[in-house]
Amino acid sequence: MVSKAIARFARISPRKATVVVNLVRGRQAGEALQLLEFTNKAGAPVLKKVVESAVANAKNLDPALDLDKLFVETAFVDKAPNKHMRRWRPRAMGRATQVQKGMSHITVILGTR
């Protein structure tokens, strides 16, 4: 493991974020950033920031590191608790149900080849 970056409580559903994470897993870091810049998906800007942060963390840990050798070793999405964005919808007979808003924890780990 060279560097790691986590975006916690990202305001995107895990299902949408997983589609974009599957695109970049196993790719070179530069290639992944270029792919995310032109991907027309909701999770692409969020994941791009996480990959950029992981690259900056790697550069911070070892300034002599060759950035062309970095690749996305591991990337995954977990469901975050939805305690920050509670929404309620009126239902029949005076009841109310909670609206589920998607929240995610996005983790990217970079390695070297």
C-alpha positions in Angstrom: 0.0 0.0 0.0 1.4 3.4 -1.0 -1.4 5.8 -0.2 -5.0 5.8 0.8 -7.9 8.3 0.5 -11.4 8.1 1.8 -14.5 10.2 1.0 -16.9 9.8 3.9 -20.6 10.6 3.8 -20.5 11.4 0.0 -24.0 12.4 -1.1 -24.4 9.8 -3.7 -26.0 6.4 -3.5 -23.7 3.4 -3.3 -25.3 1.8 -6.3 -24.4 4.8 -8.5 -20.9 5.2 -7.1 -20.1 1.5 -7.6 -20.6 1.8 -11.3 -17.9 4.4 -11.6 -15.5 2.7 -9.1 -15.6 -0.5 -11.2 -14.3 1.6 -14.2 -11.1 2.7 -12.5 -10.2 -0.3 -10.4 -6.8 -1.7 -11.6 -6.0 1.2 -13.9 -3.0 3.5 -13.8 -3.7 6.6 -11.6 -3.2 9.1 -14.5 -5.4 7.0 -16.8 -8.1 6.8 -14.1 -8.1 10.6 -13.7 -8.4 11.1 -17.4 -11.2 8.6 -17.7 -13.1 10.2 -14.8 -12.8 13.6 -16.3 -14.7 12.6 -19.3 -17.1 10.1 -17.7 -20.7 11.3 -17.8 -21.8 9.7 -14.5 -22.9 11.3 -11.2 -20.1 9.6 -9.2 -17.3 10.6 -11.5 -16.5 14.1 -9.9 -16.6 12.7 -6.4 -14.3 9.7 -7.3 -12.0 12.0 -9.2 -11.4 14.1 -6.1 -10.7 10.9 -4.0 -8.1 9.6 -6.6 -6.5 13.1 -6.7 -6.3 13.1 -2.9 -4.7 9.6 -2.9 -2.1 10.8 -5.5 -1.3 13.8 -3.3 -1.0 11.6 -0.2 1.4 9.4 -2.1 3.5 12.4 -3.2 3.4 13.7 0.4 4.6 10.4 1.9 7.5 9.9 -0.6 8.5 12.9 -2.7 10.9 10.8 -4.8 8.0 8.5 -5.9 7.5 8.1 -9.7 3.8 9.0 -10.2 3.6 7.1 -13.5 4.0 3.8 -11.5 0.9 4.4 -9.3 -2.2 2.4 -10.0 -5.5 1.9 -8.3 -4.9 -1.2 -6.3 -8.1 -1.3 -4.4 -11.3 0.8 -4.7 -14.6 0.1 -3.0 -17.9 1.8 -1.9 -19.7 1.2 1.4 -23.1 2.4 2.5 -22.9 5.3 4.9 -25.5 5.8 7.7 -28.2 8.3 6.7 -28.5 10.1 10.0 -27.6 13.6 8.5 -30.3 13.8 5.9 -33.6 12.7 7.3 -36.6 13.3 5.0 -40.2 12.4 5.7 -43.0 11.6 3.3 -46.7 11.8 4.3 -48.5 8.5 3.9 -52.1 7.2 4.3 -54.0 7.5 7.6 -51.8 10.2 9.1 -48.6 8.2 9.0 -45.2 9.2 7.7 -42.3 7.1 6.3 -38.7 8.1 6.0 -37.3 8.8 2.5 -34.0 7.0 1.9 -31.3 9.3 0.7 -28.1 7.6 -0.5 -24.9 8.2 1.3 -21.5 6.5 0.6 -18.0 6.0 1.9 -15.7 5.8 -1.1 -12.2 4.3 -0.5 -9.3 4.3 -2.9 -5.9 2.7 -2.2 -3.0 3.3 -4.6 -0.1 0.9 -5.1 3.0 0.8 -7.3 4.0 -1.5 -10.1 
